[in-house]
Amino acid sequence: MTDTVIDRYIGLSDRAVHDASALEELLDLFAPDTIVRIGPESVRGREAIAAFYRTHFAAFAESRHYWNTTVLEDGTLRADWAAASRMADGRLMTVAGVEHAQLDGDGLIADLRNDFTRLPG
């Protein structure tokens, strides 16, 4: 297993469902003007990203991700992932996708894009 910023991001995602300190750690992985493209709309900047993830994680009771990370030749991090979750209303859900993260000069996520390979359901 690799230990890149995207590995830390995905690992913290599971903890952030029920641990506010994990959400803060996750937010610290982003550059100040990062753009996050997950789902139909993009969000940019720390406040918008924080609001997005607070709303996103509130929908879950628990979650578990599995992933493999590859560092591409241009330095982009690619994570092929799948997750199983129990939603806050008790429903079970699975989802999968591919995350692409471009980093800034400080090693923080400057651009994060997800392409779903299995839509949530």
C-alpha positions as a Markdown table, in Angstrom:
| # | Residue | x | y | z |
|---|---|---|---|---|
| 1 | Met | 0.0 | 0.0 | 0.0 |
| 2 | Thr | 1.2 | 3.5 | -0.8 |
| 3 | Asp | 1.3 | 6.5 | 1.6 |
| 4 | Thr | 0.4 | 9.4 | -0.5 |
| 5 | Val | -1.9 | 12.4 | 0.2 |
| 6 | Ile | -4.7 | 10.7 | -1.6 |
| 7 | Asp | -4.3 | 7.6 | 0.6 |
| 8 | Arg | -4.5 | 9.8 | 3.7 |
| 9 | Tyr | -7.6 | 11.5 | 2.2 |
| 10 | Ile | -9.5 | 8.3 | 1.5 |
| 11 | Gly | -8.5 | 6.8 | 4.9 |
| 12 | Leu | -9.7 | 10.0 | 6.7 |
| 13 | Ser | -13.0 | 9.9 | 4.8 |
| 14 | Asp | -14.1 | 6.8 | 6.7 |
| 15 | Arg | -13.2 | 8.3 | 10.0 |
| 16 | Ala | -14.7 | 11.7 | 9.2 |
| 17 | Val | -18.2 | 10.2 | 9.1 |
| 18 | His | -18.1 | 10.1 | 13.0 |
| 19 | Asp | -15.0 | 12.1 | 14.0 |
| 20 | Ala | -14.8 | 15.8 | 13.5 |
| 21 | Ser | -11.1 | 15.9 | 14.1 |
| 22 | Ala | -10.7 | 13.5 | 11.1 |
| 23 | Leu | -12.7 | 16.0 | 9.0 |
| 24 | Glu | -10.3 | 18.8 | 10.0 |
| 25 | Glu | -7.3 | 16.6 | 9.1 |
| 26 | Leu | -8.9 | 15.8 | 5.8 |
| 27 | Leu | -9.4 | 19.5 | 5.1 |
| 28 | Asp | -5.8 | 20.2 | 5.9 |
| 29 | Leu | -4.8 | 18.1 | 2.9 |
| 30 | Phe | -6.2 | 20.7 | 0.5 |
| 31 | Ala | -4.5 | 23.8 | -0.9 |
| 32 | Pro | -6.4 | 27.0 | -0.1 |
| 33 | Asp | -7.9 | 27.4 | -3.6 |
| 34 | Thr | -8.5 | 23.7 | -4.4 |
| 35 | Ile | -11.3 | 22.7 | -6.7 |
| 36 | Val | -13.1 | 19.5 | -5.8 |
| 37 | Arg | -15.3 | 17.8 | -8.5 |
| 38 | Ile | -17.3 | 15.0 | -6.9 |
| 39 | Gly | -20.8 | 14.6 | -8.2 |
| 40 | Pro | -22.7 | 17.1 | -10.4 |
| 41 | Glu | -21.2 | 20.3 | -9.0 |
| 42 | Ser | -17.7 | 21.6 | -8.3 |
| 43 | Val | -16.7 | 23.4 | -5.1 |
| 44 | Arg | -13.7 | 25.7 | -4.7 |
| 45 | Gly | -11.9 | 27.0 | -1.6 |
| 46 | Arg | -11.6 | 25.8 | 1.9 |
| 47 | Glu | -15.0 | 27.1 | 3.2 |
| 48 | Ala | -17.0 | 25.6 | 0.3 |
| 49 | Ile | -15.1 | 22.4 | 0.5 |
| 50 | Ala | -15.7 | 22.2 | 4.3 |
| 51 | Ala | -19.4 | 22.8 | 3.8 |
| 52 | Phe | -19.5 | 20.1 | 1.0 |
| 53 | Tyr | -17.8 | 17.5 | 3.2 |
| 54 | Arg | -19.9 | 18.3 | 6.3 |
| 55 | Thr | -23.1 | 17.7 | 4.3 |
| 56 | His | -21.7 | 14.7 | 2.6 |
| 57 | Phe | -20.5 | 12.9 | 5.7 |
| 58 | Ala | -23.7 | 13.7 | 7.6 |
| 59 | Ala | -25.5 | 11.3 | 5.3 |
| 60 | Phe | -23.5 | 8.3 | 6.6 |
| 61 | Ala | -23.6 | 6.3 | 9.8 |
| 62 | Glu | -20.4 | 4.3 | 8.8 |
| 63 | Ser | -18.3 | 3.8 | 5.7 |
| 64 | Arg | -15.4 | 1.6 | 4.6 |
| 65 | His | -13.3 | 2.3 | 1.5 |
| 66 | Tyr | -10.9 | 0.0 | -0.3 |
| 67 | Trp | -8.5 | 1.4 | -2.9 |
| 68 | Asn | -5.3 | 1.1 | -4.9 |
| 69 | Thr | -3.2 | 4.2 | -5.6 |
| 70 | Thr | -1.0 | 4.7 | -8.6 |
| 71 | Val | 1.3 | 7.7 | -9.2 |
| 72 | Leu | 1.1 | 8.6 | -12.9 |
| 73 | Glu | 4.1 | 9.8 | -14.9 |
| 74 | Asp | 2.9 | 13.4 | -14.7 |
| 75 | Gly | 2.7 | 13.2 | -10.9 |
| 76 | Thr | -1.1 | 12.9 | -10.7 |
| 77 | Leu | -2.3 | 10.5 | -8.1 |
| 78 | Arg | -4.9 | 8.0 | -9.2 |
| 79 | Ala | -6.9 | 6.0 | -6.7 |
| 80 | Asp | -9.3 | 3.2 | -7.9 |
| 81 | Trp | -11.7 | 2.7 | -5.0 |
| 82 | Ala | -14.8 | 1.0 | -3.8 |
| 83 | Ala | -16.8 | 1.6 | -0.7 |
| 84 | Ala | -19.6 | 0.0 | 1.3 |
| 85 | Ser | -21.6 | 2.2 | 3.7 |
| 86 | Arg | -24.5 | 2.3 | 6.1 |
| 87 | Met | -26.4 | 5.5 | 5.6 |
| 88 | Ala | -27.7 | 7.6 | 8.4 |
| 89 | Asp | -31.3 | 6.3 | 7.7 |
| 90 | Gly | -30.0 | 2.6 | 7.9 |
| 91 | Arg | -29.9 | 1.8 | 4.2 |
| 92 | Leu | -26.9 | 0.0 | 2.8 |
| 93 | Met | -25.1 | 1.5 | -0.1 |
| 94 | Thr | -22.1 | 0.6 | -2.4 |
| 95 | Val | -20.2 | 2.9 | -4.7 |
| 96 | Ala | -17.0 | 2.9 | -6.7 |
| 97 | Gly | -14.9 | 5.2 | -8.7 |
| 98 | Val | -11.6 | 6.7 | -9.7 |
| 99 | Glu | -10.1 | 9.7 | -7.9 |
| 100 | His | -7.5 | 11.9 | -9.6 |
| 101 | Ala | -5.5 | 14.3 | -7.5 |
| 102 | Gln | -3.1 | 17.0 | -8.7 |
| 103 | Leu | -0.8 | 18.4 | -6.1 |
| 104 | Asp | 0.6 | 21.9 | -5.6 |
| 105 | Gly | 4.3 | 22.6 | -4.8 |
| 106 | Asp | 3.7 | 21.9 | -1.1 |
| 107 | Gly | 2.3 | 18.4 | -1.7 |
| 108 | Leu | -1.3 | 19.5 | -1.0 |
| 109 | Ile | -4.3 | 18.6 | -3.2 |
| 110 | Ala | -4.8 | 21.4 | -5.7 |
| 111 | Asp | -7.4 | 19.7 | -7.9 |
| 112 | Leu | -9.5 | 16.6 | -7.0 |
| 113 | Arg | -11.8 | 14.9 | -9.5 |
| 114 | Asn | -13.9 | 11.8 | -9.1 |
| 115 | Asp | -15.3 | 9.7 | -11.9 |
| 116 | Phe | -17.9 | 7.1 | -10.6 |
| 117 | Thr | -17.5 | 3.6 | -12.0 |
| 118 | Arg | -20.5 | 2.4 | -9.9 |
| 119 | Leu | -23.0 | 5.1 | -9.0 |
| 120 | Pro | -24.1 | 5.2 | -5.3 |
| 121 | Gly | -26.9 | 2.7 | -4.7 |
